[in-house]
Amino acid sequence: MELKKLPQVPYGSLFFAPMEGITDEAFRKTILKLYPEWDYLATDFLRVPSAGKYPKKHIIRHFGLELFEMSWVLDRTMFQILTSHKAFTIEMVKQIEDLKFPWLDMNIGCPSNTVCKNQGGSFLLTNLVSLRTLVKTIREHFSGRFSCKIRIGYNHTENFEDSIKMLNDEGVELITVHARTRDDMYKLPARWSFIEKAVKISQVPIIGNGDIWSPSDLKNMLEQTGCHGVMVARGALKAPWIARCFKENNFKMNDPEIYHEIKHFLKNYRQHLEDENVTPRGLLKQSKSVTRFMLDGLGETNEIRRKLVLSQTVSEFYSIIDGL
Ligand SMILES: Cc1cc2nc3c(=O)[nH]c(=O)nc-3n(C[C@H](O)[C@H](O)[C@H](O)COP(=O)(O)O)c2cc1C
């Protein structure tokens, strides 16, 4: 039986980007609870194995055991996979279909050396003929919403338009364009003109991504590129509340309000990690990861940031946060 068809993503939708090591179950639960203004979220990528296959419970765990039971969350979350020609893509996609995940996203942007050496992620953009085969295979075996997240090229942008056309031809229903090549890595500024180009040639919605740090950036990307929606990664890690600020037309928050938000966010995040019985070591590591951009640009915070990074225990870390 075919999976249910999700309705078209509305214009102006805001996406919280997939981030490896960040957007796990506890993190997404915190975002869903505190910042429902994000219209859509994404899991970080699940690597398709090149030997054997994952048990279904491993796939569910990647999404989150509790979240998997909530159909409204399933409908709002891209389940992302990272694959290559060497991997067992069909087996994985069939399992995802059997589990009735309504939305599958393919990672065609990861820049990591290991991933590219294994011919996955952004490396796939070096050969559109073979990428087409992989995309076609996924489309044939997955009846839900199929989206792809791409960069504008690997080491040049000459194939960019062809990549957008190919994804359209192969039945991809939504394309996120991270406006950098693999060689650009995370270099500033992202090249939004490519998002505009994609919008002009694509029949399916284009979601723009790259360098959104404030509610004004969100507005500018929608206006300048004509994209259908915007995805935010590091800017959303720095300020998970920016979707709310954007929707409330609150274009500037003052420092005390930001400190209040940071504490509120971390209190909830810590609770979700504790509910999942994460070890103190894991709790400290995750708390450090998610706060790594939060204090950037806020007053004289160098010393506080240094103390947070060097903190050795959960109570030490959180007493610094409480003192903000
Ligand atoms: C820590 C981190 C982890 C990431 N993990 C993923 C991932 O699992 N899948 C993915 O498609 N992109 C991943 N990305 C890329 C982001 O989703 C996004 O495309 C990129 O950071 C550009 O957006 P930004 O300028 O808003 O940060 C990651 C980025 C960061 C900073």
The ligand as an SDF file (V2000), in Angstrom:
LIG
                    3D

 31 33  0  0  0  0  0  0  0  0999 V2000
   27.3910   20.7820   12.8670 C   0  0  0  0  0  0  0  0  0  0  0  0
   26.7350   20.6270   11.5180 C   0  0  0  0  0  0  0  0  0  0  0  0
   26.2270   19.4000   11.1360 C   0  0  0  0  0  0  0  0  0  0  0  0
   25.6050   19.2430    9.8840 C   0  0  0  0  0  0  0  0  0  0  0  0
   25.0320   18.0350    9.5750 N   0  0  0  0  0  0  0  0  0  0  0  0
   24.2870   17.9330    8.4320 C   0  0  0  0  0  0  0  0  0  0  0  0
   23.5520   16.7480    8.1420 C   0  0  0  0  0  0  0  0  0  0  0  0
   23.5280   15.7630    8.9160 O   0  0  0  0  0  0  0  0  0  0  0  0
   22.8540   16.7210    6.9710 N   0  0  0  0  0  0  0  0  0  0  0  0
   22.8150   17.7890    6.1150 C   0  0  0  0  0  0  0  0  0  0  0  0
   22.1530   17.7120    5.0790 O   0  0  0  0  0  0  0  0  0  0  0  0
   23.5030   18.9060    6.3660 N   0  0  0  0  0  0  0  0  0  0  0  0
   24.2180   19.0150    7.5020 C   0  0  0  0  0  0  0  0  0  0  0  0
   24.8460   20.1850    7.7820 N   0  0  0  0  0  0  0  0  0  0  0  0
   24.7240   21.3360    6.8480 C   0  0  0  0  0  0  0  0  0  0  0  0
   23.5670   22.2530    7.2550 C   0  0  0  0  0  0  0  0  0  0  0  0
   22.3290   21.5790    7.2650 O   0  0  0  0  0  0  0  0  0  0  0  0
   23.4770   23.4710    6.3180 C   0  0  0  0  0  0  0  0  0  0  0  0
   23.2450   23.0280    5.0080 O   0  0  0  0  0  0  0  0  0  0  0  0
   24.7410   24.3270    6.3290 C   0  0  0  0  0  0  0  0  0  0  0  0
   25.2510   24.5050    7.6350 O   0  0  0  0  0  0  0  0  0  0  0  0
   24.4730   25.7030    5.7040 C   0  0  0  0  0  0  0  0  0  0  0  0
   23.4750   26.3890    6.4120 O   0  0  0  0  0  0  0  0  0  0  0  0
   23.8300   27.5760    7.4480 P   0  0  0  0  0  0  0  0  0  0  0  0
   24.6650   28.5910    6.6920 O   0  0  0  0  0  0  0  0  0  0  0  0
   22.4660   28.0860    7.8860 O   0  0  0  0  0  0  0  0  0  0  0  0
   24.6300   26.9760    8.5820 O   0  0  0  0  0  0  0  0  0  0  0  0
   25.5100   20.3570    9.0050 C   0  0  0  0  0  0  0  0  0  0  0  0
   26.0470   21.5900    9.3900 C   0  0  0  0  0  0  0  0  0  0  0  0
   26.6460   21.7410   10.6190 C   0  0  0  0  0  0  0  0  0  0  0  0
   27.1840   23.0990   11.0200 C   0  0  0  0  0  0  0  0  0  0  0  0
  1  2  1  0
  2  3  1  0
  2 30  2  0
  3  4  2  0
  4  5  1  0
  4 28  1  0
  5  6  2  0
  6  7  1  0
  6 13  1  0
  7  8  2  0
  7  9  1  0
  9 10  1  0
 10 11  2  0
 10 12  1  0
 12 13  2  0
 13 14  1  0
 14 15  1  0
 14 28  1  0
 15 16  1  0
 16 17  1  0
 16 18  1  0
 18 19  1  0
 18 20  1  0
 20 21  1  0
 20 22  1  0
 22 23  1  0
 23 24  1  0
 24 25  2  0
 24 26  1  0
 24 27  1  0
 28 29  2  0
 29 30  1  0
 30 31  1  0
M  END
$$$$
